[in-house]
Amino acid sequence: MVQRFSITLTQLSYFIECAKTLNMTMASQELHVAQSAVSTAISHLERALGTSLFIRQHAKGLILTQSGEQLLRDTQRLFGLLTDSIDSLRADRTEVHGSITVACFKTLAPFLLPLLIGRLHDQHPDLSVEFIEGDNEETLAAVRSGRAEIAVHYRLTDSDGVTSEHVGDAQPHVVLPTQHALAGRTEIALEELAGEPFVLLDLPDSSGYFLDILHRANITPQLKYRTSSYETVRSMVSMGLGYSILNQRPRISGSYTGGSVATVEISDELPALEIVVSSLSQVTRSARARAVAATVRELIEEQSAG
C-alpha cells in the first residue's frame, strides 16, 4: 500500500525559512515567493498536523511554539538525510551540496566567520552558508532548537544533548594600554596587576571564566567597567581606563578610538579555553556539518601556526 502524506516538502521548506527569520515577509523574500504563498503553506501545515507552529504577533513577527521547535529539529534532520542521500547518488561524491546554518560565539565570529565562509565557498561552491551570532547559551540554544545545524563556540559549560568536538585552544593574555609601564614586556605575572582597574568582557558564562582566572592568581579584581562588546573592552584599555584579559588576538593593535593596546603573555599556569564545534547528540552529522567542522579546525590550526 502506498503511504500518502498530508504535508509536502515545499511546505516544510517554507516552514524552515519562517523559523529562521521569525518573519513571514522576510521568509518570502528569501524564498522569492509571494508572502501569501508562505502564509498559506504554513496554515495548511498547521491544519494537517493539528497544532500551531507559530505564535503570530501583530507587527512583531513570529514565535516558535513547542510543537514548532520539535518540527524544526525533525525537519532539519529529515532534510539533512535527504540531502546526503541525494549527494551519495551523484557522480562526484566528494562534493558537498545544500545549505547549512552555523551558530558562532560572538567574539569568535569576526576572527573566524569571514575566513570560514570564504574557504567553504572556494572548497565547496555548491554549499550555501548562513550564520547566527550569540553568546555561549544562545549558540547552543540555536542548535537545540534546530535553527542551526552546528555551533562554533568555547567550552564554557557542560551541554546536555549536545556533542562537542575539540578543534583548537585559545590561550588567555593580558591587554594593556601602550603607555602602561608593563606594556613592553613579553610576559607578566597577574599579581603585578593587582590593584589596577579591570575592564571585564561581560558575557554570560565567559565573564565567570575571566574572573576565575584572577581568583586563581589570588587577585580580587578592581572591577571598574563591564561591557559585552569585545571592541569596547579594547577601546577602554587603549584610553588607559584599565587592563583586561582576552583570548582572541587581532592582527592590529589599534582600537576604534584611535588608541592602541599591547598584548602581553601571562606567565601564570592557566588552562587554555577550548574551542569546540557542537551539534545535537542524537543526530548524525551531515556531510555539510563535517565539512564545516573540518574547515574550522583547519583555520584555527593555521592561525595558531602563524
Backbone as CSV, one residue per row, in Angstrom:
resi,resn,N_x,N_y,N_z,CA_x,CA_y,CA_z,C_x,C_y,C_z
1,MET,0.849,-1.197,0.000,0.000,0.000,0.000,0.884,1.247,0.000
2,VAL,0.569,2.191,-0.876,1.347,3.412,-0.971,0.996,4.339,0.186
3,GLN,2.033,4.794,0.895,1.798,5.721,2.012,1.708,7.144,1.477
4,ARG,0.623,7.828,1.810,0.418,9.196,1.359,0.567,10.152,2.531
5,PHE,1.221,11.281,2.291,1.436,12.262,3.346,0.583,13.499,3.077
6,SER,0.109,14.073,4.163,-0.755,15.252,4.043,0.046,16.544,4.003
7,ILE,1.362,16.441,4.077,2.219,17.623,4.012,3.246,17.429,2.906
8,THR,3.814,18.537,2.437,4.754,18.473,1.318,6.114,19.019,1.718
9,LEU,7.127,18.675,0.938,8.468,19.200,1.190,8.508,20.713,1.000
10,THR,7.704,21.219,0.077,7.645,22.665,-0.127,7.125,23.365,1.117
11,GLN,6.067,22.819,1.704,5.542,23.405,2.942,6.587,23.382,4.047
12,LEU,7.306,22.285,4.139,8.348,22.188,5.161,9.490,23.155,4.878
13,SER,9.829,23.362,3.616,10.869,24.331,3.262,10.462,25.742,3.673
14,TYR,9.197,26.090,3.409,8.691,27.400,3.803,8.693,27.539,5.323
15,PHE,8.333,26.448,5.992,8.313,26.460,7.462,9.711,26.705,8.022
16,ILE,10.728,26.048,7.486,12.097,26.219,7.964,12.543,27.673,7.807
17,GLU,12.231,28.283,6.668,12.655,29.666,6.441,11.944,30.608,7.408
18,CYS,10.658,30.356,7.676,9.927,31.169,8.657,10.522,31.006,10.052
19,ALA,10.942,29.785,10.381,11.534,29.535,11.692,12.888,30.225,11.822
20,LYS,13.633,30.330,10.732,14.933,31.004,10.766,14.785,32.507,10.941
21,THR,13.849,33.089,10.171,13.710,34.555,10.161,12.713,35.059,11.182
22,LEU,11.775,34.165,11.603,10.675,34.548,12.509,9.906,35.746,11.955
23,ASN,9.795,35.754,10.622,9.086,36.837,9.957,8.664,36.344,8.568
24,MET,7.361,36.323,8.301,6.883,35.779,7.033,7.294,36.629,5.842
25,THR,7.348,37.942,6.037,7.751,38.808,4.935,9.199,38.533,4.548
26,MET,10.078,38.460,5.545,11.486,38.171,5.271,11.642,36.779,4.669
27,ALA,10.862,35.811,5.178,10.938,34.448,4.651,10.542,34.416,3.180
28,SER,9.480,35.128,2.825,9.029,35.141,1.429,10.077,35.781,0.526
29,GLN,10.764,36.806,1.039,11.820,37.449,0.253,12.988,36.499,0.033
30,GLU,13.364,35.757,1.078,14.457,34.794,0.941,14.084,33.672,-0.025
31,LEU,12.801,33.292,-0.025,12.334,32.192,-0.870,11.957,32.648,-2.275
32,HIS,11.867,33.981,-2.455,11.481,34.558,-3.750,10.078,34.108,-4.171
33,VAL,9.185,34.126,-3.204,7.779,33.827,-3.467,6.926,34.879,-2.787
34,ALA,5.643,34.909,-3.125,4.735,35.869,-2.505,4.520,35.522,-1.039
35,GLN,4.321,36.546,-0.200,4.070,36.296,1.220,2.821,35.453,1.423
36,SER,1.826,35.666,0.555,0.580,34.893,0.674,0.837,33.401,0.487
37,ALA,1.807,33.055,-0.374,2.132,31.648,-0.593,2.735,31.031,0.665
38,VAL,3.594,31.799,1.347,4.197,31.316,2.598,3.133,31.171,3.674
39,SER,2.287,32.186,3.815,1.233,32.158,4.829,0.280,30.990,4.608
40,THR,-0.090,30.762,3.344,-0.990,29.649,3.032,-0.342,28.307,3.336
41,ALA,0.950,28.169,2.990,1.655,26.906,3.241,1.720,26.602,4.730
42,ILE,2.012,27.614,5.550,2.098,27.404,6.996,0.730,27.046,7.565
43,SER,-0.317,27.714,7.085,-1.673,27.416,7.561,-2.068,25.986,7.210
44,HIS,-1.773,25.556,5.981,-2.066,24.179,5.575,-1.286,23.180,6.425
45,LEU,-0.040,23.516,6.711,0.799,22.638,7.523,0.226,22.500,8.924
46,GLU,-0.181,23.591,9.517,-0.754,23.558,10.871,-2.058,22.767,10.902
47,ARG,-2.900,22.916,9.867,-4.150,22.159,9.828,-3.875,20.669,9.668
48,ALA,-2.890,20.340,8.830,-2.571,18.932,8.601,-2.020,18.270,9.862
49,LEU,-1.267,19.025,10.639,-0.650,18.471,11.855,-1.545,18.624,13.081
50,GLY,-2.537,19.484,12.982,-3.457,19.675,14.092,-2.852,20.423,15.263
51,THR,-1.905,21.304,14.979,-1.267,22.068,16.052,-0.738,23.388,15.506
52,SER,-0.569,24.360,16.386,0.012,25.647,15.987,1.530,25.540,16.022
53,LEU,2.163,26.046,14.984,3.614,26.022,14.896,4.242,27.357,15.290
54,PHE,3.479,28.421,15.150,3.954,29.760,15.485,2.900,30.511,16.284
55,ILE,3.393,31.409,17.121,2.529,32.428,17.716,2.704,33.681,16.873
56,ARG,1.607,34.168,16.295,1.680,35.353,15.455,1.545,36.593,16.314
57,GLN,2.530,37.471,16.242,2.485,38.741,16.955,2.264,39.852,15.941
58,HIS,1.200,40.572,16.055,0.899,41.616,15.088,2.038,42.636,15.034
59,ALA,2.603,42.781,13.848,3.690,43.737,13.574,4.977,43.418,14.328
60,LYS,5.045,42.250,14.977,6.245,41.903,15.732,6.858,40.568,15.303
61,GLY,6.305,39.949,14.278,6.887,38.710,13.802,6.298,37.478,14.448
62,LEU,7.080,36.414,14.461,6.621,35.093,14.889,7.428,34.577,16.072
63,ILE,6.813,33.696,16.836,7.495,32.963,17.902,7.193,31.488,17.697
64,LEU,8.223,30.657,17.678,8.018,29.213,17.552,7.346,28.651,18.792
65,THR,6.319,27.829,18.599,5.725,27.112,19.718,6.590,25.889,20.027
66,GLN,6.244,25.179,21.079,6.980,23.962,21.411,6.853,22.941,20.277
67,SER,5.656,22.843,19.704,5.468,21.945,18.559,6.298,22.402,17.371
68,GLY,6.373,23.725,17.175,7.170,24.266,16.086,8.644,23.955,16.252
69,GLU,9.158,24.055,17.493,10.566,23.741,17.741,10.851,22.279,17.451
70,GLN,9.916,21.403,17.846,10.112,19.974,17.591,10.094,19.683,16.089
71,LEU,9.139,20.297,15.379,9.068,20.070,13.932,10.310,20.617,13.239
72,LEU,10.835,21.741,13.704,12.032,22.315,13.099,13.208,21.358,13.228
73,ARG,13.407,20.812,14.423,14.502,19.848,14.622,14.331,18.640,13.704
74,ASP,13.109,18.094,13.680,12.863,16.889,12.884,12.975,17.169,11.389
75,THR,12.502,18.338,10.966,12.555,18.671,9.545,13.990,18.874,9.082
76,GLN,14.796,19.546,9.895,16.193,19.744,9.511,16.934,18.412,9.468
77,ARG,16.577,17.510,10.388,17.185,16.178,10.351,16.756,15.445,9.070
78,LEU,15.471,15.548,8.740,14.949,14.908,7.535,15.614,15.473,6.282
79,PHE,15.712,16.797,6.198,16.324,17.416,5.026,17.803,17.080,4.931
80,GLY,18.455,16.963,6.099,19.863,16.580,6.096,20.061,15.183,5.537
81,LEU,19.210,14.244,5.968,19.297,12.874,5.462,18.983,12.815,3.978
82,LEU,17.976,13.598,3.557,17.592,13.608,2.152,18.723,14.173,1.288
83,THR,19.333,15.271,1.767,20.434,15.874,1.014,21.620,14.920,0.906
84,ASP,21.952,14.250,2.026,23.058,13.296,1.991,22.763,12.139,1.048
85,SER,21.507,11.697,1.030,21.128,10.603,0.143,21.269,11.014,-1.316
86,ILE,20.821,12.237,-1.627,20.945,12.741,-2.997,22.411,12.886,-3.381
87,ASP,23.193,13.438,-2.457,24.616,13.632,-2.751,25.335,12.308,-2.996
88,SER,24.944,11.285,-2.233,25.617,9.991,-2.376,25.334,9.348,-3.726
89,LEU,24.263,9.781,-4.392,23.920,9.222,-5.696,24.506,10.013,-6.855
90,ARG,25.085,11.159,-6.551,25.676,11.972,-7.607,26.969,11.322,-8.112
91,ALA,27.382,11.699,-9.292,28.594,11.113,-9.881,29.821,11.458,-9.060
92,ASP,29.888,12.711,-8.602,31.042,13.153,-7.824,30.666,13.163,-6.356
93,ARG,31.030,12.148,-5.625,30.598,12.022,-4.233,31.453,12.824,-3.270
94,THR,32.494,13.471,-3.784,33.334,14.274,-2.902,32.761,15.666,-2.700
95,GLU,31.767,16.057,-3.499,31.204,17.390,-3.404,30.213,17.490,-2.240
96,VAL,30.145,18.673,-1.655,29.202,18.952,-0.571,28.196,19.962,-1.093
97,HIS,26.918,19.652,-0.953,25.868,20.493,-1.506,24.910,20.932,-0.405
98,GLY,24.031,21.843,-0.758,22.942,22.210,0.142,23.212,23.482,0.914
99,SER,22.496,23.617,2.026,22.576,24.819,2.859,22.778,24.426,4.314
100,ILE,23.558,25.228,5.032,23.793,24.964,6.452,23.818,26.287,7.209
101,THR,23.261,26.272,8.410,23.316,27.436,9.291,24.264,27.122,10.443
102,VAL,25.226,28.013,10.638,26.249,27.852,11.674,26.014,28.902,12.752
103,ALA,25.905,28.472,14.012,25.847,29.408,15.138,27.265,29.618,15.653
104,CYS,27.645,30.878,15.888,29.025,31.165,16.276,29.060,32.114,17.468
105,PHE,29.915,31.810,18.427,30.121,32.676,19.584,30.560,34.048,19.090
106,LYS,29.936,35.096,19.625,30.075,36.426,19.021,31.492,36.991,19.037
107,THR,32.332,36.617,20.012,33.701,37.136,19.993,34.611,36.322,19.069
108,LEU,34.198,35.114,18.729,34.931,34.320,17.749,34.570,34.731,16.326
109,ALA,33.342,35.202,16.145,32.794,35.432,14.811,33.663,36.310,13.918
110,PRO,34.106,37.493,14.362,34.881,38.338,13.435,36.234,37.746,13.057
111,PHE,36.773,36.875,13.885,38.066,36.248,13.599,37.919,35.022,12.703
112,LEU,36.741,34.392,12.756,36.593,33.089,12.114,35.596,33.068,10.962
113,LEU,34.429,33.683,11.134,33.365,33.520,10.144,33.747,33.977,8.733
114,PRO,34.335,35.178,8.552,34.676,35.584,7.183,35.637,34.601,6.501
115,LEU,36.639,34.126,7.262,37.584,33.154,6.705,36.897,31.831,6.416
116,LEU,36.008,31.414,7.333,35.301,30.143,7.172,34.418,30.159,5.930
117,ILE,33.629,31.223,5.779,32.724,31.303,4.641,33.513,31.383,3.337
118,GLY,34.593,32.167,3.341,35.419,32.259,2.136,36.051,30.932,1.761
119,ARG,36.592,30.229,2.746,37.231,28.933,2.473,36.199,27.905,1.992
120,LEU,35.042,27.883,2.631,33.999,26.937,2.212,33.506,27.249,0.806
121,HIS,33.417,28.539,0.483,32.985,28.916,-0.870,33.979,28.412,-1.907
122,ASP,35.266,28.480,-1.585,36.290,28.013,-2.514,36.300,26.492,-2.629
123,GLN,36.180,25.810,-1.502,36.287,24.358,-1.491,34.982,23.660,-1.854
124,HIS,33.855,24.282,-1.500,32.537,23.666,-1.731,31.583,24.725,-2.300
125,PRO,31.748,25.094,-3.549,30.964,26.194,-4.122,29.457,25.960,-4.138
126,ASP,29.022,24.701,-4.030,27.590,24.414,-4.024,27.001,24.383,-2.615
127,LEU,27.812,24.760,-1.629,27.331,24.813,-0.243,27.002,26.252,0.121
128,SER,25.774,26.488,0.551,25.339,27.817,0.988,25.426,27.879,2.509
129,VAL,26.069,28.924,3.037,26.294,29.042,4.477,25.589,30.280,5.023
130,GLU,24.797,30.082,6.046,24.196,31.174,6.801,24.717,31.076,8.230
131,PHE,24.612,32.166,8.997,25.148,32.115,10.359,24.292,32.901,11.330
132,ILE,24.433,32.510,12.591,23.790,33.166,13.726,24.884,33.483,14.726
133,GLU,24.913,34.691,15.258,25.892,35.055,16.284,25.202,35.156,17.646
134,GLY,25.923,34.829,18.704,25.354,34.943,20.043,26.378,34.584,21.095
135,ASP,25.959,34.651,22.351,26.839,34.218,23.433,26.792,32.697,23.524
136,ASN,27.426,32.133,24.534,27.548,30.683,24.618,26.192,29.991,24.637
137,GLU,25.297,30.448,25.498,23.989,29.795,25.621,23.141,30.018,24.378
138,GLU,23.275,31.186,23.763,22.490,31.472,22.553,22.913,30.580,21.392
139,THR,24.211,30.318,21.270,24.661,29.444,20.186,24.188,28.012,20.414
140,LEU,24.242,27.556,21.659,23.771,26.203,21.961,22.260,26.103,21.808
141,ALA,21.545,27.162,22.195,20.087,27.173,22.036,19.700,27.091,20.569
142,ALA,20.496,27.730,19.704,20.219,27.683,18.269,20.343,26.253,17.748
143,VAL,21.303,25.495,18.268,21.465,24.098,17.861,20.332,23.249,18.421
144,ARG,20.022,23.436,19.702,18.966,22.622,20.325,17.607,22.851,19.677
145,SER,17.346,24.080,19.257,16.046,24.403,18.664,15.977,24.040,17.186
146,GLY,17.122,23.700,16.579,17.138,23.371,15.166,17.366,24.551,14.255
147,ARG,17.535,25.756,14.817,17.791,26.930,13.977,19.169,26.875,13.343
148,ALA,20.094,26.189,13.994,21.439,25.995,13.455,21.768,24.506,13.502
149,GLU,22.495,24.038,12.501,22.872,22.632,12.465,24.126,22.369,13.281
150,ILE,24.957,23.394,13.414,26.243,23.232,14.071,26.620,24.550,14.743
151,ALA,27.387,24.472,15.830,27.800,25.674,16.552,29.305,25.658,16.747
152,VAL,29.908,26.841,16.662,31.334,27.017,16.950,31.413,27.952,18.150
153,HIS,31.996,27.468,19.240,31.983,28.258,20.477,33.075,27.771,21.420
154,TYR,33.166,28.414,22.563,34.093,27.977,23.608,33.405,26.955,24.502
155,ARG,34.185,26.042,25.063,33.626,25.099,26.021,33.630,25.776,27.404
156,LEU,32.557,26.486,27.683,32.443,27.219,28.940,31.583,26.481,29.957
157,THR,30.654,25.657,29.481,29.760,24.907,30.351,29.537,23.523,29.757
158,ASP,29.004,22.611,30.583,28.570,21.321,30.073,27.244,21.512,29.353
159,SER,27.047,20.771,28.269,25.869,20.976,27.430,25.135,19.664,27.232
160,ASP,23.981,19.513,27.883,23.184,18.300,27.747,22.613,18.200,26.329
161,GLY,22.650,16.988,25.790,22.063,16.744,24.488,22.901,17.205,23.320
162,VAL,24.118,17.683,23.604,24.979,18.224,22.555,26.333,17.516,22.596
163,THR,26.825,17.138,21.442,28.155,16.538,21.324,29.127,17.592,20.806
164,SER,30.249,17.750,21.507,31.220,18.787,21.153,32.555,18.172,20.755
165,GLU,33.110,18.677,19.674,34.396,18.219,19.146,35.438,19.317,19.331
166,HIS,36.539,18.985,20.003,37.605,19.951,20.236,38.323,20.245,18.921
167,VAL,38.418,21.547,18.566,39.076,21.918,17.310,40.231,22.902,17.511
168,GLY,40.440,23.352,18.752,41.539,24.278,18.988,41.499,24.856,20.386
169,ASP,42.499,25.660,20.706,42.603,26.288,22.018,42.889,27.773,21.856
170,ALA,42.415,28.540,22.829,42.681,29.983,22.853,43.261,30.321,24.221
171,GLN,44.541,30.664,24.236,45.226,30.963,25.489,44.899,32.395,25.935
172,PRO,44.593,32.620,27.200,44.312,33.986,27.658,45.576,34.839,27.682
173,HIS,45.390,36.117,27.482,46.503,37.063,27.536,46.012,38.373,28.135
174,VAL,46.937,39.188,28.568,46.600,40.494,29.142,46.624,41.542,28.036
175,VAL,45.671,42.473,28.115,45.622,43.606,27.192,45.875,44.873,28.008
176,LEU,46.888,45.636,27.609,47.292,46.845,28.334,47.310,48.047,27.389
177,PRO,47.114,49.248,27.937,47.352,50.442,27.110,48.836,50.520,26.771
178,THR,49.163,51.010,25.595,50.565,51.019,25.162,51.456,51.875,26.050
179,GLN,50.847,52.834,26.787,51.644,53.690,27.669,51.858,53.071,29.046
180,HIS,51.319,51.888,29.285,51.465,51.224,30.582,52.927,50.820,30.794
181,ALA,53.367,50.863,32.032,54.764,50.560,32.355,55.158,49.128,31.987
182,LEU,54.169,48.210,31.948,54.473,46.808,31.651,54.186,46.432,30.198
183,ALA,53.786,47.403,29.393,53.346,47.108,28.021,54.462,46.565,27.146
184,GLY,55.713,46.869,27.477,56.825,46.414,26.657,57.318,45.033,27.013
185,ARG,56.777,44.434,28.044,57.211,43.106,28.489,56.673,42.025,27.555
186,THR,57.369,40.901,27.487,56.869,39.770,26.706,55.873,38.945,27.506
187,GLU,56.029,38.938,28.850,55.078,38.259,29.709,55.102,38.878,31.099
188,ILE,53.979,38.734,31.789,53.878,39.251,33.154,53.096,38.265,34.009
189,ALA,53.320,38.349,35.328,52.502,37.600,36.281,51.293,38.464,36.633
190,LEU,50.147,37.827,36.774,48.921,38.583,37.040,49.014,39.383,38.344
191,GLU,49.808,38.887,39.302,49.915,39.597,40.573,50.522,40.989,40.396
192,GLU,51.233,41.193,39.297,51.813,42.509,39.030,50.742,43.548,38.686
193,LEU,49.526,43.077,38.385,48.428,43.990,38.044,47.430,44.146,39.178
194,ALA,47.702,43.488,40.312,46.787,43.582,41.450,46.603,45.040,41.862
195,GLY,45.381,45.422,42.082,45.081,46.791,42.499,44.782,47.738,41.361
196,GLU,45.077,47.315,40.112,44.787,48.180,38.970,43.347,47.958,38.492
197,PRO,42.726,48.975,37.900,41.338,48.825,37.438,41.236,47.784,36.326
198,PHE,40.183,46.994,36.382,39.980,45.887,35.446,38.752,46.157,34.589
199,VAL,38.877,45.930,33.278,37.757,46.067,32.340,37.327,44.658,31.943
200,LEU,36.094,44.306,32.276,35.613,42.931,32.100,34.785,42.783,30.822
201,LEU,35.126,41.787,30.002,34.255,41.373,28.908,33.125,40.578,29.540
202,ASP,31.969,41.201,29.623,30.874,40.693,30.447,29.799,40.024,29.592
203,LEU,30.062,38.768,29.236,29.087,37.952,28.524,28.688,36.783,29.414
204,PRO,27.468,36.260,29.270,27.070,35.098,30.078,28.088,33.967,29.956
205,ASP,28.423,33.357,31.059,29.390,32.259,31.159,30.833,32.731,31.023
206,SER,31.158,33.545,30.015,32.549,33.938,29.820,33.029,34.918,30.887
207,SER,32.143,35.734,31.447,32.571,36.663,32.498,33.093,35.892,33.705
208,GLY,32.423,34.788,34.029,32.888,33.948,35.134,34.247,33.343,34.852
209,TYR,34.497,33.019,33.604,35.795,32.459,33.212,36.915,33.458,33.478
210,PHE,36.730,34.734,33.082,37.770,35.742,33.266,37.988,36.050,34.747
211,LEU,36.913,36.141,35.508,37.061,36.416,36.940,37.748,35.255,37.652
212,ASP,37.475,34.027,37.197,38.114,32.857,37.798,39.624,32.873,37.565
213,ILE,40.059,33.376,36.405,41.496,33.482,36.132,42.158,34.353,37.192
214,LEU,41.536,35.480,37.527,42.101,36.378,38.535,42.057,35.747,39.921
215,HIS,40.980,35.061,40.217,40.874,34.412,41.527,41.934,33.325,41.686
216,ARG,42.262,32.626,40.581,43.321,31.603,40.627,44.658,32.223,41.016
217,ALA,44.845,33.481,40.643,46.090,34.193,40.954,45.992,34.936,42.289
218,ASN,44.925,34.621,43.051,44.689,35.258,44.359,44.550,36.780,44.242
219,ILE,43.902,37.204,43.171,43.666,38.626,42.944,42.184,38.918,43.077
220,THR,41.859,39.904,43.885,40.490,40.413,43.933,40.410,41.548,42.930
221,PRO,39.712,41.341,41.819,39.747,42.349,40.746,39.117,43.673,41.161
222,GLN,39.765,44.742,40.778,39.201,46.078,40.975,38.343,46.377,39.742
223,LEU,37.136,45.807,39.771,36.275,45.845,38.597,35.766,47.259,38.358
224,LYS,36.287,47.877,37.303,35.962,49.273,37.008,34.841,49.396,35.986
225,TYR,34.938,48.612,34.908,33.943,48.699,33.836,33.582,47.301,33.351
226,ARG,32.327,47.150,32.934,31.832,45.922,32.314,31.245,46.274,30.952
227,THR,31.483,45.430,29.964,30.860,45.617,28.662,30.742,44.271,27.961
228,SER,29.692,44.118,27.188,29.515,42.880,26.429,30.189,42.942,25.062
229,SER,30.860,44.056,24.769,31.497,44.248,23.465,33.008,44.057,23.559
230,TYR,33.518,43.162,22.735,34.957,42.913,22.673,35.713,44.187,22.307
231,GLU,35.223,44.912,21.307,35.921,46.114,20.862,35.800,47.265,21.863
232,THR,34.711,47.315,22.629,34.614,48.340,23.671,35.654,48.088,24.758
233,VAL,35.895,46.816,25.082,36.952,46.477,26.034,38.289,47.019,25.531
234,ARG,38.622,46.741,24.278,39.903,47.173,23.735,40.012,48.698,23.683
235,SER,38.895,49.348,23.347,38.911,50.811,23.281,39.112,51.424,24.665
236,MET,38.456,50.865,25.678,38.620,51.377,27.038,40.053,51.193,27.513
237,VAL,40.624,50.031,27.220,42.008,49.783,27.608,42.939,50.748,26.877
238,SER,42.695,50.969,25.593,43.571,51.852,24.822,43.559,53.282,25.356
239,MET,42.463,53.672,26.019,42.357,55.014,26.588,42.907,55.091,28.007
240,GLY,43.513,53.988,28.492,44.126,53.991,29.820,43.141,53.821,30.957
241,LEU,41.954,53.257,30.673,40.925,53.115,31.704,41.053,51.826,32.497
242,GLY,42.033,51.019,32.193,42.236,49.771,32.919,42.906,48.742,32.022
243,TYR,43.078,47.541,32.568,43.607,46.423,31.794,42.499,45.390,31.637
244,SER,42.717,44.422,30.755,41.734,43.361,30.585,42.433,42.053,30.268
245,ILE,41.650,40.993,30.252,42.124,39.667,29.836,41.195,39.203,28.722
246,LEU,41.780,38.785,27.601,41.018,38.308,26.456,41.667,37.038,25.914
247,ASN,41.001,36.409,24.951,41.549,35.188,24.348,41.882,35.347,22.875
248,GLN,41.033,36.028,22.129,41.298,36.214,20.704,42.238,37.396,20.483
249,ARG,43.068,37.302,19.450,44.119,38.298,19.223,44.003,38.905,17.827
250,PRO,43.550,40.144,17.717,43.522,40.797,16.405,44.937,40.972,15.869
251,ARG,45.051,41.081,14.572,46.364,41.279,13.957,46.767,42.749,13.951
252,ILE,45.907,43.602,14.482,46.211,45.025,14.589,46.167,45.429,16.054
253,SER,46.916,46.466,16.411,46.934,46.933,17.800,45.960,48.082,18.033
254,GLY,45.463,48.687,16.954,44.599,49.855,17.082,43.201,49.513,17.556
255,SER,42.552,50.501,18.182,41.173,50.360,18.638,40.295,51.341,17.877
256,TYR,38.995,51.275,18.097,38.060,52.165,17.407,38.296,53.630,17.768
257,THR,38.872,53.889,18.931,39.081,55.274,19.363,40.335,55.898,18.746
258,GLY,41.140,55.075,18.095,42.398,55.559,17.542,43.586,55.238,18.416
259,GLY,43.328,54.858,19.670,44.405,54.441,20.561,44.845,53.025,20.247
260,SER,45.904,52.587,20.916,46.432,51.243,20.679,46.549,50.475,21.988
261,VAL,46.579,49.153,21.859,46.748,48.292,23.029,47.948,47.384,22.799
262,ALA,48.506,46.897,23.898,49.605,45.938,23.852,49.101,44.595,24.361
263,THR,49.480,43.541,23.678,49.129,42.183,24.092,50.334,41.552,24.774
264,VAL,50.143,41.093,26.013,51.250,40.554,26.808,50.864,39.161,27.314
265,GLU,51.775,38.205,27.157,51.516,36.847,27.632,51.450,36.808,29.152
266,ILE,50.745,35.816,29.683,50.612,35.635,31.131,51.531,34.503,31.565
267,SER,52.377,34.760,32.535,53.331,33.734,32.968,52.699,32.717,33.914
268,ASP,51.574,33.053,34.522,50.869,32.114,35.413,50.447,30.871,34.626
269,GLU,50.413,29.728,35.321,49.933,28.495,34.695,48.410,28.554,34.604
270,LEU,47.902,28.737,33.405,46.464,28.851,33.204,46.018,27.922,32.082
271,PRO,44.865,27.277,32.234,44.377,26.410,31.155,43.886,27.238,29.972
272,ALA,44.107,26.716,28.780,43.578,27.376,27.584,42.072,27.179,27.526
273,LEU,41.420,28.059,26.826,39.981,27.947,26.623,39.761,27.132,25.350
274,GLU,39.034,26.024,25.487,38.817,25.145,24.339,37.832,25.751,23.346
275,ILE,38.156,25.644,22.078,37.225,25.983,21.007,36.647,24.675,20.495
276,VAL,35.322,24.599,20.417,34.665,23.350,20.046,33.630,23.591,18.950
277,VAL,33.344,22.530,18.232,32.240,22.509,17.267,31.203,21.541,17.818
278,SER,29.962,22.005,17.959,28.922,21.212,18.618,27.723,20.987,17.711
279,SER,27.077,19.841,17.919,25.847,19.508,17.214,25.018,18.601,18.110
280,LEU,23.770,18.357,17.743,22.897,17.526,18.558,23.435,16.102,18.653
281,SER,23.401,15.560,19.865,23.972,14.231,20.101,23.238,13.142,19.327
282,GLN,21.907,13.264,19.225,21.125,12.184,18.617,21.063,12.262,17.100
283,VAL,21.742,13.259,16.525,21.704,13.442,15.070,23.091,13.200,14.489
284,THR,23.184,12.303,13.533,24.451,12.069,12.837,24.800,13.295,11.990
285,ARG,26.013,13.768,12.098,26.399,14.951,11.346,26.333,14.703,9.844
286,SER,25.763,15.672,9.157,25.665,15.596,7.701,27.030,15.855,7.083
287,ALA,27.130,15.598,5.779,28.371,15.908,5.059,28.680,17.391,5.143
288,ARG,27.628,18.222,5.150,27.824,19.664,5.258,28.447,20.021,6.604
289,ALA,27.908,19.464,7.678,28.419,19.761,9.014,29.851,19.264,9.180
290,ARG,30.137,18.103,8.614,31.503,17.577,8.707,32.469,18.476,7.946
291,ALA,32.039,19.015,6.815,32.893,19.913,6.037,33.172,21.196,6.807
292,VAL,32.152,21.732,7.478,32.328,22.949,8.272,33.292,22.682,9.422
293,ALA,33.090,21.579,10.152,33.945,21.265,11.294,35.398,21.100,10.857
294,ALA,35.615,20.425,9.747,36.985,20.211,9.252,37.633,21.533,8.864
295,THR,36.857,22.434,8.268,37.413,23.718,7.841,37.706,24.611,9.040
296,VAL,36.844,24.571,10.062,37.103,25.334,11.283,38.412,24.883,11.914
297,ARG,38.585,23.582,12.025,39.830,23.043,12.592,41.036,23.494,11.774
298,GLU,40.917,23.439,10.474,41.996,23.833,9.565,42.381,25.294,9.762
299,LEU,41.383,26.166,9.865,41.632,27.604,10.020,42.278,27.918,11.371
300,ILE,41.802,27.258,12.419,42.354,27.512,13.749,43.801,27.039,13.820
301,GLU,44.098,25.896,13.202,45.478,25.406,13.159,46.373,26.386,12.405
302,GLU,45.877,26.960,11.330,46.657,27.940,10.570,46.903,29.197,11.389
303,GLN,45.874,29.656,12.112,46.025,30.858,12.925,47.015,30.613,14.074
304,SER,46.976,29.414,14.632,47.899,29.090,15.736,49.345,29.021,15.249
305,ALA,49.507,28.532,14.028,50.861,28.384,13.475,51.448,29.699,13.006
306,GLY,50.557,30.641,12.636,51.076,31.856,12.054,50.797,33.099,12.821
